[in-house]
Amino acid sequence: MTDAIPTVFVVDDDISVRESLELLIRCAGWQPETFASAQEFLARPRVRAPSCWCLTCRFGPERPRFAETCRCRATDMPIIFITGYGDVPMTVQAMKAGAAEFLTKPFSDDALVSAIRNALERSHAALSREAEMRVLRDSYALLSRREREVMALVVSGRLNKQVGGELGISEITVKAHRGKVMRK
């Protein structure tokens, strides 16, 4: 995941906007992918590398089903909403849809590059947390039912003797299970 070049997805129906953003993103050192429609973007398989997407608002928060999809993807793929006209209600809708940033045209290249950089950092952090959780879930799945019971009581603060008494096993058996939990 850390070796992958971050991808920036651009969704805009204006080809000139897509091409100019593609050039800017490529010059900043990221991998751009452009889409003419939201449906085209959503049909693409998700990536497991740091990424974000720049989205024109006419595709975004005003469409309920699409806004829900934005919220689902925004956890590991932050969204930068771009609009030619912005007002408070639209900004609120964009933020509810999971926007990491809301830019109103015209904006400087530096503003967009900074927004993308921040979004990619958030994406990297989210993917790292997800990987850590996956390792923990996999380790937890290796535990037997009894080891899980012992672990739950130990992390709740109970002493070995108390755990043994509650589960009807000896203190030595509790220690053995704790050792297995720690190894796994």
C-alpha positions in Angstrom: 0.0 0.0 0.0 2.8 2.5 0.9 4.6 1.9 -2.4 1.6 2.6 -4.6 1.4 6.0 -6.3 -1.7 7.8 -4.9 -4.6 8.0 -7.4 -6.7 11.1 -7.8 -10.0 10.4 -9.5 -11.6 13.3 -11.4 -15.3 13.3 -12.2 -16.5 16.1 -14.5 -18.5 16.1 -17.7 -16.4 18.9 -19.2 -13.5 17.4 -21.1 -11.4 20.6 -20.9 -11.7 20.6 -17.1 -10.8 16.9 -16.9 -7.8 17.4 -19.1 -6.5 20.4 -17.2 -7.0 18.7 -13.8 -5.3 15.5 -15.2 -2.2 17.6 -16.2 -2.1 19.4 -12.8 -2.4 16.1 -10.9 0.2 14.4 -13.0 2.6 17.3 -12.5 2.1 17.1 -8.7 3.3 13.5 -8.9 0.1 11.6 -8.5 -1.8 9.2 -10.8 -4.9 10.8 -12.3 -7.9 8.9 -13.6 -10.7 10.9 -15.2 -14.4 10.1 -15.7 -17.1 11.9 -17.6 -19.9 10.7 -15.3 -20.5 9.6 -11.8 -21.9 6.3 -13.0 -18.7 5.6 -14.9 -16.6 6.3 -11.8 -18.8 4.2 -9.5 -18.5 1.3 -11.9 -14.8 1.2 -11.5 -13.5 -1.2 -8.8 -12.3 0.4 -5.6 -8.6 0.8 -5.1 -6.6 -0.3 -2.0 -4.1 2.5 -2.2 -4.2 6.1 -1.0 -6.7 8.0 -3.2 -9.2 10.8 -3.3 -11.7 12.1 -5.9 -12.5 15.5 -7.2 -16.1 15.8 -8.0 -18.2 18.6 -9.6 -21.2 19.3 -7.4 -23.8 18.7 -10.1 -23.0 15.0 -9.7 -22.9 15.1 -5.9 -25.0 16.0 -2.9 -28.2 16.8 -4.7 -28.7 13.2 -5.7 -29.6 11.1 -2.7 -28.4 7.7 -3.8 -25.2 9.1 -5.1 -24.7 11.1 -1.9 -25.1 7.9 0.1 -22.4 6.3 -2.0 -20.2 9.3 -1.4 -20.6 8.9 2.3 -19.7 5.2 2.1 -16.5 5.8 0.0 -15.4 8.9 1.9 -13.9 6.9 4.8 -10.9 5.7 2.8 -11.3 7.9 -0.3 -11.9 11.5 0.7 -13.9 13.7 -1.7 -13.1 17.2 -2.9 -16.2 18.8 -4.2 -15.8 21.5 -6.8 -18.5 23.9 -8.0 -18.8 27.0 -10.1 -21.3 28.4 -7.6 -21.4 27.8 -3.9 -23.7 28.7 -1.2 -24.1 27.7 2.4 -26.8 25.0 1.8 -24.7 23.4 -1.0 -21.7 23.4 1.3 -23.7 21.8 4.1 -25.0 19.1 1.7 -21.5 18.4 0.5 -20.1 18.1 4.0 -23.0 15.7 4.9 -22.1 13.7 1.8 -18.6 13.3 3.2 -16.6 16.1 1.6 -13.1 16.6 2.8 -12.9 19.9 1.0 -15.3 22.2 -0.9 -13.8 24.5 -3.5 -15.6 27.2 -5.5 -14.4 28.1 -8.9 -12.2 29.9 -9.6 -9.6 28.5 -7.3 -5.8 28.4 -7.5 -3.8 25.4 -8.5 -2.1 25.6 -5.1 -5.5 25.4 -3.3 -6.4 22.3 -5.2 -3.0 20.6 -4.8 -3.1 21.4 -1.1 -6.7 20.0 -0.8 -5.6 16.8 -2.7 -2.5 16.4 -0.5 -4.6 16.6 2.7 -7.2 14.2 1.3 -4.5 11.7 0.3 -3.0 11.9 3.8 -6.4 11.2 5.3 -6.8 8.2 2.8 -3.4 6.8 3.8 -4.2 7.0 7.5 -7.6 5.4 7.0 -6.1 2.5 4.9 -3.4 2.0 7.6 -6.1 1.8 10.3 -8.1 -0.6 8.2 -5.0 -2.8 7.7 -4.3 -2.8 11.4 -7.9 -3.8 12.2 -7.7 -6.6 9.6 -4.6 -8.0 11.4 -6.3 -7.8 14.7 -9.5 -9.5 13.4 -7.4 -12.2 11.8 -5.5 -12.8 15.1 -8.8 -12.8 17.0 -10.2 -15.4 14.6 -7.3 -17.7 15.6 -8.5 -17.8 19.2 -10.5 -20.7 20.5 -13.9 -20.0 22.2 -12.3 -20.5 25.6 -9.3 -18.3 24.8 -11.8 -15.6 23.8 -13.7 -16.0 27.0 -10.5 -15.7 29.1 -9.3 -12.7 27.1 -12.6 -10.9 27.5 -12.4 -11.3 31.3 -8.7 -10.4 31.6 -9.1 -7.2 29.6 -12.1 -6.3 31.8 -9.6 -6.2 34.7 -10.2 -9.5 36.4 -7.4 -11.4 38.1 -6.5 -14.9 37.0 -8.1 -16.4 40.1 -11.4 -14.5 39.4 -11.3 -15.6 35.7 -10.9 -19.2 36.8 -13.7 -18.9 39.3 -16.1 -17.4 36.8 -15.3 -19.9 34.1 -15.0 -22.9 36.4 -11.3 -23.6 35.5 -8.1 -23.6 37.5 -5.8 -20.6 37.7 -3.1 -22.5 36.0 -5.4 -23.2 33.1 -6.3 -19.5 32.9 -2.5 -18.7 32.7 -2.1 -21.3 29.9 -5.0 -19.7 27.9 -3.6 -16.3 28.5 -0.2 -17.4 27.2 -1.9 -18.9 24.0 -3.8 -15.6 23.5 -0.6 -13.6 23.8 1.2 -15.9 21.3 -1.6 -15.7 18.8 
